[in-house]
């Protein structure tokens, strides 16, 4: 399934999750729940400059990440007492954790990079983290919500469902 990051799409996703209580979402952060594009610089080849991104991961700059419309799904899950997880290519540092708390993003499991030296590609990182955190028979009840198609493909290869969020942010990250 493909959706845009809009209030209408958030309502549709809430409806789908409400109609299937066994389904547990795994959210990406950047481009899905939060907009950190003000901290992103790209190399001439189009790849994210990770060194620059990490340099801009200060308390002040991370606190300026904007909430996106799909964050309403997380707030609904919180109110409904439903579990969800986060799989991000960020290092889950204290600044990111503070930003999650400020936006009321309280995942049961927060999966991210294992420090600044972790240079795995996003799809490999997320596939490995998901495989390490869930039993094979649990994968069919999980759905990855991500703005990069390659991450959605990796999730589907593990047996998860996926929702590809169509954003300019995801296009920039390719």
N, C-alpha and C positions, 0 to 999 in steps of 0.2 A: 504494500500500500504506500502511496505517496501523498503527502499533505504539505500545505504551506504553513508557515508559522504565524497563524492568525487566531483570533478569538473564536471564529467559527470552527476552525479545525480542532481547537482545544475542546470545544463542546462535543464534536463528533468523537474524539478520542475518549472523553469521559463517558459518553454513551456506550461505546464499545467495551470499555473496561467494566462499566457497571453491569453490562449484560453477560459478562463472563468473569465471575469472581475468582476463578482459578488462574487467570492470566495475571502475570506479574511483570510490570515494565522495568526495563533498565534504560535510564536516560543518559544521553550524552549531555554535557554542560554547554560548551561553546557552540552557539548557533542553534541550540535547541531550547535550553532553559535560560541561558545568559548570553549577552553580547559582549565579548571582550575584544571586538575588532579595533578599538582605540589603542590596544596594546600590540597589534599585529603589524609586522613588517615582512615583506616578501622578497625573496631573492629573485634575480633576473629570470631564473628558470621557472618561477611561479611557486616554489616551495616556501613554506613558512620558515622564517629565520628563527630557529629555536633559541639560539643564543640571545638574540635581541628580545624575544618574548620572555625569556627567563629574567633578563635584566629589568624588564618592565613589570615583573611580578612583585611589586612592592605593595605594602598595605594600602597606601594612598591610591595607587592605580587600580588594584584589584577591587577596591571598594567602589570604584566608578563603573564597574561592569554593570550593564543595564539588564533588568528583567525582560524576558521575552514573553509573548502571549501564551506559549505552551506551559509556562510555569503554573497557570491555573489548574492544569491537570494534577500537578504535585500537590497543590493546596487542597484539591478535592480528595485526593488519596489520603492526605493527612487527616482531613475531617471524617472520612469514612473509616479510618483506622486500617487502611490497606497498606501492605508492604510494597516497597519499591527499592530499586538500587540505582547507583550511578556508576557508569563506566566512562572515564574521561582520559584524554591524553595529557591532562595537566598532572603535575606533581601535586598530590593533595597536601600542600604546605599549610602553615597556620593561617596565611592570608586567604587562601581558598576556603579553608574550613570556616573562617569568620564570615566570608561572603555567603557561603551556603547557609549558615545560621541566620544571617540577616534576611535572607530570602525564604526562610522556613523550608529549606531543602534538607530533609532528615533521612537519608537513605539507611536501610538496614546494613547494606554493604557499599562502601565507597572504594571503587577500583580505579587506580591511576598508576602513573609512572613510579618506579622504584628509585626516585632521586633524579638529580640533574644529569647524571651520566647515562640514564636509560634512554637510548636512542632508537628503540624499536619503532617501526612504522605503526600508525594508529590501528590498522586492521589486525596486525599481528599481536600488538599489545592487548587489545580488547578481547580477541579470541583466546589468548593464553590466560588472561585474568578470569574470563567467564568459565573456561574449562577448569581452572583451578578452584573456583569458588562454588561450583554447583555439581551435583551428581548427574550422571548421564540421563537418568529418568526424569530429572527436574527440567531439563532444557526445553522440552516441548511446551511447557507452561510459561516460558519467558518470551518477552518481545523486546528487542532493542529498538530504541527510538533515537535516530542519529541523522545528522545532516550530510554525512558522507556515504555515498552508495557503496564504496569498497568496504566500509565497516558493516553495512547491512548485509552485503554478500557474505562476509566472514561469519556473521551471526547465523545466517541461513545455512551455511555449510556445517554448522554445529547442531542444527536442528531447531534453532530459535525462529520465532516469527520476527518480522522487522517492519518498521515504519520509517520510510525515507522522508526526512523533512527537507523540503525544497527551499533553500535560502540563498541569497547572494553570498552569505558568509561561507556556506559549503562550497560554492563555486570558487571563491577565492582560495580555499584551502586545497584545492586539487592541484 
